[in-house]
Amino acid sequence: MKGGEQAWVKLEKRSHQEGFIISNATIHQDREGKFVYKIEEQRGALGNVFVVRKVKIDLSETNDKETMIQSGGLFGGELIVVESGEPLQDGDRVRLQ
């Protein structure tokens, strides 16, 4: 490069560990450790309902926006609660938006 020129660099850090990348906003903590709420669909005679389930997680790598977690009780394609208008507890019914 010569004077006055511009360059852009994109750095990526690959991890040797496997897991899922989730937003830090989805992670909660209580006395038992860190967890997320995943959404389960329960089918019933009167229709389907959605229920939140508390899933313990193990953190492996994190930055200010995202965290890599070990899969544990989560699988690809599952829905995780990002935001709720009310406090949640394991087993609460929720509406998807």
Kinemage of the C-alpha trace (Angstrom):
@kinemage 1
@onewidth
@group {chain A} dominant
@subgroup {mainchain}
@vectorlist {calphas} color= white
{ca met a 1} P 0.000 0.000 0.000
{ca lys a 2} L 1.030 3.544 -0.658
{ca gly a 3} L 0.021 6.655 1.250
{ca gly a 4} L -3.673 7.662 1.144
{ca glu a 5} L -5.024 4.191 0.294
{ca gln a 6} L -7.614 2.420 2.436
{ca ala a 7} L -7.946 -1.225 3.363
{ca trp a 8} L -10.560 -3.281 5.232
{ca val a 9} L -9.813 -6.389 7.199
{ca lys a 10} L -12.264 -8.962 8.523
{ca leu a 11} L -10.893 -11.121 11.319
{ca glu a 12} L -12.533 -14.390 12.285
{ca lys a 13} L -11.608 -16.558 15.210
{ca arg a 14} L -12.424 -20.216 14.791
{ca ser a 15} L -13.189 -22.237 17.873
{ca his a 16} L -12.002 -25.764 18.491
{ca gln a 17} L -15.168 -26.402 20.490
{ca glu a 18} L -18.598 -27.187 19.113
{ca gly a 19} L -21.852 -25.618 20.205
{ca phe a 20} L -24.451 -22.975 19.419
{ca ile a 21} L -24.008 -19.221 19.207
{ca ile a 22} L -26.787 -17.365 21.040
{ca ser a 23} L -27.409 -13.751 21.991
{ca asn a 24} L -26.342 -12.778 25.511
{ca ala a 25} L -29.871 -11.377 25.991
{ca thr a 26} L -31.242 -14.953 26.073
{ca ile a 27} L -29.069 -16.069 28.991
{ca his a 28} L -30.448 -15.979 32.546
{ca gln a 29} L -28.906 -16.947 35.865
{ca asp a 30} L -30.201 -18.232 39.184
{ca arg a 31} L -28.714 -20.101 42.172
{ca glu a 32} L -28.325 -23.256 40.087
{ca gly a 33} L -26.353 -21.579 37.290
{ca lys a 34} L -26.943 -20.178 33.814
{ca phe a 35} L -29.872 -21.199 31.648
{ca val a 36} L -32.073 -20.280 28.688
{ca tyr a 37} L -35.771 -20.782 28.102
{ca lys a 38} L -36.601 -22.930 25.088
{ca ile a 39} L -40.094 -23.248 23.665
{ca glu a 40} L -41.809 -26.618 23.389
{ca glu a 41} L -44.980 -27.234 21.435
{ca gln a 42} L -47.474 -29.463 23.211
{ca arg a 43} L -50.273 -30.932 21.157
{ca gly a 44} L -53.662 -31.318 22.742
{ca ala a 45} L -57.259 -32.122 21.891
{ca leu a 46} L -58.169 -28.425 21.966
{ca gly a 47} L -55.163 -27.316 19.936
{ca asn a 48} L -51.475 -26.807 20.385
{ca val a 49} L -49.952 -24.764 23.194
{ca phe a 50} L -46.420 -23.461 23.634
{ca val a 51} L -44.641 -23.947 26.946
{ca val a 52} L -41.245 -22.636 28.109
{ca arg a 53} L -38.704 -25.046 29.511
{ca lys a 54} L -35.660 -24.032 31.510
{ca val a 55} L -32.500 -25.549 30.019
{ca lys a 56} L -29.192 -25.383 31.879
{ca ile a 57} L -26.284 -24.346 29.687
{ca asp a 58} L -22.512 -24.501 29.823
{ca leu a 59} L -20.725 -21.471 28.392
{ca ser a 60} L -17.589 -22.018 26.374
{ca glu a 61} L -16.715 -18.713 24.715
{ca thr a 62} L -18.292 -15.277 24.940
{ca asn a 63} L -17.968 -11.682 23.788
{ca asp a 64} L -20.046 -8.580 24.491
{ca lys a 65} L -22.930 -9.670 22.198
{ca glu a 66} L -22.887 -13.443 21.762
{ca thr a 67} L -22.001 -16.592 23.654
{ca met a 68} L -21.152 -20.067 22.454
{ca ile a 69} L -22.843 -22.719 24.547
{ca gln a 70} L -22.429 -26.458 24.644
{ca ser a 71} L -25.482 -28.092 23.125
{ca gly a 72} L -26.689 -29.798 26.332
{ca gly a 73} L -30.494 -29.921 26.074
{ca leu a 74} L -30.687 -27.782 22.936
{ca phe a 75} L -30.788 -28.865 19.318
{ca gly a 76} L -30.524 -26.912 16.076
{ca gly a 77} L -33.759 -25.245 15.002
{ca glu a 78} L -35.286 -25.015 18.483
{ca leu a 79} L -36.865 -21.753 19.562
{ca ile a 80} L -35.270 -19.823 22.430
{ca val a 81} L -36.994 -16.964 24.266
{ca val a 82} L -35.227 -13.690 23.512
{ca glu a 83} L -37.649 -11.284 25.167
{ca ser a 84} L -40.740 -11.559 27.341
{ca gly a 85} L -43.254 -9.007 28.558
{ca glu a 86} L -43.702 -10.933 31.816
{ca pro a 87} L -41.312 -12.837 34.105
{ca leu a 88} L -41.130 -16.499 33.085
{ca gln a 89} L -40.916 -19.744 34.992
{ca asp a 90} L -40.381 -23.290 33.796
{ca gly a 91} L -43.667 -24.680 32.453
{ca asp a 92} L -45.366 -21.325 31.729
{ca arg a 93} L -47.550 -21.110 28.635
{ca val a 94} L -46.479 -18.496 26.091
{ca arg a 95} L -47.736 -17.000 22.850
{ca leu a 96} L -45.348 -16.700 19.943
{ca gln a 97} L -45.015 -13.401 18.116
